[in-house]
Amino acid sequence: MRVGVFSDSHGDQRALDDLLEKMGYLDAVCFLGDIARDAAYLEERLSGMPQRPPLYAVRGNNDFACSLPVDLLIELGGVRIYMTHGHRIAGLMGLVYHAQEKSADVALFGHTHEAFCETCDGVLLLNPGSAGNYCRGGSARAAVLEIDGGRTRVRHYAL
């Protein structure tokens, strides 16, 4: 199973398109906030794909007056995944504790615009970086979480 992970696109829908194309086939997509209309854009793009991958999305600190949840717990390929933007959680250990409370194997977060991937106390912490080209002057970034038999592997993508 291949899960596309995006965060902090900040309206850069062209970068989202380019990243989707670069990633190839996806079974599901997770969007970690900032900006909610980009989640709606992704959902529209995904509905046009032959496999119609589902979109799971949470709100970010710049997502005002939207109906997206603050966090979400999903299960894909036998792996429990906790999703949050990260702006309401104090530090990486706080994220680990939130994930552990929900018996999650993976914690997806954004907010910092910096890619991060590390396992801490049995929880894989993954921040795909910013999917917006102009954010903090870097390249647009995203990740694919590959799940096979309950095992995970991460591939990073940049434009």
C-alpha positions as CSV (number, residue, x, y, z in Angstrom):
1,M,0.0,0.0,0.0
2,R,1.3,3.5,-0.9
3,V,0.0,6.5,1.1
4,G,0.8,10.0,-0.1
5,V,1.5,12.4,2.7
6,F,1.2,16.2,2.2
7,S,1.3,19.2,4.5
8,D,1.6,23.0,4.4
9,S,0.9,23.5,0.7
10,H,-0.4,27.0,1.5
11,G,-2.3,27.4,-1.8
12,D,0.4,26.0,-4.1
13,Q,-1.8,23.6,-6.1
14,R,0.6,23.5,-9.0
15,A,3.2,21.9,-6.6
16,L,0.6,19.5,-5.4
17,D,-0.1,18.4,-9.0
18,D,3.7,18.0,-9.7
19,L,4.2,16.0,-6.5
20,L,1.3,13.7,-7.2
21,E,2.7,13.1,-10.7
22,K,6.1,12.4,-9.3
23,M,4.8,10.0,-6.6
24,G,2.9,7.8,-9.1
25,Y,0.3,5.3,-8.0
26,L,-1.2,5.9,-4.5
27,D,-3.8,3.9,-2.6
28,A,-4.6,6.7,-0.1
29,V,-3.6,10.3,0.6
30,C,-3.2,12.1,4.0
31,F,-3.3,15.9,4.1
32,L,-2.0,17.4,7.4
33,G,-3.4,21.0,7.1
34,D,-2.6,24.4,5.9
35,I,-4.6,25.1,3.7
36,A,-8.0,23.4,3.8
37,R,-9.0,24.4,0.3
38,D,-5.9,22.4,-0.9
39,A,-7.4,19.3,0.7
40,A,-10.6,19.9,-1.3
41,Y,-8.4,20.3,-4.4
42,L,-6.6,17.1,-3.7
43,E,-9.9,15.3,-3.2
44,E,-11.1,16.5,-6.5
45,R,-7.8,15.4,-8.2
46,L,-8.0,12.0,-6.5
47,S,-11.6,11.4,-7.6
48,G,-10.4,11.5,-11.2
49,M,-7.8,8.7,-10.8
50,P,-8.8,5.2,-11.8
51,Q,-8.2,3.8,-8.3
52,R,-9.9,6.7,-6.6
53,P,-7.7,6.8,-3.5
54,P,-9.4,8.1,-0.4
55,L,-8.3,11.4,1.2
56,Y,-7.9,11.8,5.0
57,A,-7.4,15.4,6.1
58,V,-6.9,17.4,9.3
59,R,-6.9,21.2,9.8
60,G,-3.8,23.3,10.4
61,N,-3.2,26.5,12.3
62,N,-4.1,28.6,9.2
63,D,-7.4,26.7,8.6
64,F,-10.0,29.0,10.0
65,A,-13.7,28.2,9.9
66,C,-13.3,24.8,8.3
67,S,-14.9,21.5,9.2
68,L,-11.8,19.4,9.1
69,P,-10.9,17.6,12.4
70,V,-8.0,18.7,14.6
71,D,-6.6,15.1,14.6
72,L,-7.6,11.8,13.1
73,L,-6.8,8.1,13.7
74,I,-7.0,5.8,10.7
75,E,-5.9,2.3,9.9
76,L,-4.3,1.5,6.5
77,G,-2.8,-1.9,5.7
78,G,-3.0,-3.0,9.3
79,V,-1.1,0.1,10.5
80,R,-2.7,2.6,12.9
81,I,-1.9,6.1,11.8
82,Y,-2.4,9.2,14.0
83,M,-2.7,12.4,12.0
84,T,-2.4,16.0,13.3
85,H,-1.0,19.3,12.0
86,G,1.2,19.5,15.1
87,H,0.7,23.1,16.2
88,R,-1.3,22.1,19.4
89,I,1.3,19.5,20.6
90,A,4.4,20.4,22.6
91,G,7.4,18.9,20.9
92,L,8.2,15.5,19.5
93,M,7.7,13.6,22.8
94,G,4.3,15.2,23.1
95,L,3.5,13.8,19.7
96,V,4.8,10.4,20.7
97,Y,2.6,10.4,23.8
98,H,-0.5,11.4,21.8
99,A,0.2,8.6,19.3
100,Q,0.8,6.0,22.0
101,E,-2.4,7.0,23.8
102,K,-4.2,6.0,20.6
103,S,-2.1,2.8,20.1
104,A,-0.8,4.3,16.8
105,D,2.2,2.9,15.0
106,V,2.7,6.1,13.0
107,A,2.3,9.8,13.8
108,L,2.0,12.1,10.8
109,F,2.4,15.8,11.4
110,G,3.3,19.0,9.6
111,H,3.5,22.7,10.7
112,T,7.3,23.1,10.8
113,H,7.7,22.9,7.0
114,E,10.7,20.7,7.5
115,A,10.9,17.1,6.5
116,F,11.4,14.7,9.4
117,C,11.4,10.9,9.8
118,E,12.4,9.1,12.9
119,T,11.2,6.3,15.1
120,C,10.8,7.2,18.8
121,D,9.6,4.8,21.5
122,G,8.1,2.5,18.8
123,V,6.2,5.3,16.9
124,L,7.3,6.3,13.4
125,L,7.2,10.2,13.4
126,L,6.8,11.5,9.8
127,N,6.6,15.1,8.7
128,P,6.7,15.3,4.9
129,G,7.8,19.0,4.9
130,S,6.1,21.8,3.0
131,A,4.2,20.9,-0.2
132,G,4.3,24.6,-1.2
133,N,7.2,25.8,-3.3
134,Y,7.5,29.2,-1.7
135,C,7.3,28.2,1.9
136,R,10.6,29.1,3.7
137,G,12.4,29.3,0.4
138,G,12.8,25.6,-0.1
139,S,11.5,23.0,-2.6
140,A,8.0,21.6,-2.4
141,R,8.2,18.3,-0.5
142,A,5.9,15.4,0.3
143,A,6.4,11.7,1.2
144,V,5.0,8.3,0.5
145,L,4.4,5.9,3.4
146,E,4.7,2.4,2.0
147,I,3.0,-0.3,4.1
148,D,3.6,-3.9,3.4
149,G,2.5,-6.7,5.8
150,G,2.3,-4.2,8.7
151,R,5.9,-2.9,8.0
152,T,6.5,0.7,7.0
153,R,9.0,2.5,4.8
154,V,9.1,6.1,3.8
155,R,10.1,7.7,0.5
156,H,10.6,11.5,0.3
157,Y,9.8,13.5,-2.8
158,A,10.9,17.0,-3.7
159,L,10.5,19.3,-6.7
